[in-house]
Amino acid sequence: MKAVTFRADLVPYVLTLAMGKVNRKLYYSRFSCIRYEEVQEPVLPGDDWVKVKTIYGGICGSDINMIYLHDSPLLSPFASKRFVMGHENLGIIVEKGKNVEGFEVGDRIVADDVLSCEPRGLEKCPKCLSGDYNLCLNFTEGRLSAGTIMGTCADTGGSWGEYYVAHKSQLFKVPDNLKDEEAILIDPLCSALHPVLRNFPRDDEKVLVIGAGIIGILIVASLRAFGSKADITVIAKYDFQGQLAQRYGADRVVYSHNCRVETMAEITGGKVVKPLLGEKYLIGGFDRVFDCVGSETSVRDSLRYINSGGALVLVGLGSKIKLDWSLVWFKEVTIKGIYGYGVDPVDGGRERTFKIGLDLMASGKMDLSPLVTHVFDLKDYKKAIEVASCKKEYQSIKVLLKP
């Protein structure tokens, strides 16, 4: 089958780093870590698995980070050396093991991509027992090669290929009333639901969402879908992002090129402080900040704008950041890292995040179809990466690949 693969071998890795500094398109040239090539179709690892024919594979911000080698080497032990890319998935079951019940060949499914203890054939670790599959202690153990998620593991394939395999514990049927272009958004939706449901604001709080890519927009949408009346400000880079943020419930949008501490003081009623050296910051400010960017600038701004005693939720991956952390101490800021999804609180109980998201979309409380902006054939993956990377030029939100 044809697939887009990633190779973390030292020679192509170093070569890609060098070439990319000359021209960013060389990060995904034929000499780089990624390839479009013929690979063997994945086979069922056991009787508890299904084989899925891909309908769509989404391009996630984490995929872009991987392609441009922005990920921290600290996490390299938790991925295979070579694998088919793509964890945002939608497909049709074409083969199933004898122990798979409740699913049939021909079913349209999405798979929770986390490769925790159960897919690995292990007894559940303490994290998996509590429903925190994303925090599994065994991402390098068991019957599967290393990989936290599908699309980083050599044995499962990924959605940037024609077929992939998934364990029965990962499977969710797609409701009949959901279009393919909606169902494929379950992964980014869950990536927003998890931080929202674990860090839900009071109605009297002032909330700041930094970043208006798809996750930032879906954080706003998730807050409103669950009835939050908090005052929500979004920092966006581009007009089309800001318009979508307001469409999904933001009270206001501040654009990054015109974002000043005085503006944030007016919104929050905070007081501007000017230090002897360095940037101005607020005393008072936003009670809760969702940083969906994870850059040095965004984390620094989060601390500048957050209220004393506030909560900073790090949704975006922040690697290799150098900061003065004095404001964390001085303001007694609580910092919460957020990764993936698993089981989350809802309606007084707890439920798999994927089910929460599918139920939300199927109920009509969220119309996410405007967020799919581009679809490319798999063979045109280079153009797809370019479009997903150059958001201003192409006004891209979610870019899909279709094998």
Secondary structure, 3 states (H helix, E strand, C coil): CEEEEEECCHHHHHHHHHHHHHCHHHHHCCCCCEEEEECCCCCCCCCCEEEEEEEEEECCHHHHHHHCCCCCHHHHHHECCEEECCCEEEEEEEEECCCCCCCCCCCEEEECCECCCCCCCCCCCHHHHCCCHHHCCCCCCCCCCCECECCCCCCCECCCECEEEEEHHHEEECCCCCCHHHHCCHHHHHHHHHHHHHCCCCCCCEEEEECCCHHHHHHHHHHHHCCCCCEEEEEECCHHHHHHHHHCCCCEEEEHHHCCHHHHHHHHCCEEECCCCCCCEEECCEEEEEECCCCHHHHHHHHHHEEEEEEEEECCCCCCCCCCCHHHHHCCCEEEECCCCCEEEECCEEEEHHHHHHHHHHCCCCCCHHHEEEEEEHHHHHHHHHHHHCHHHHCCCEEEEEC
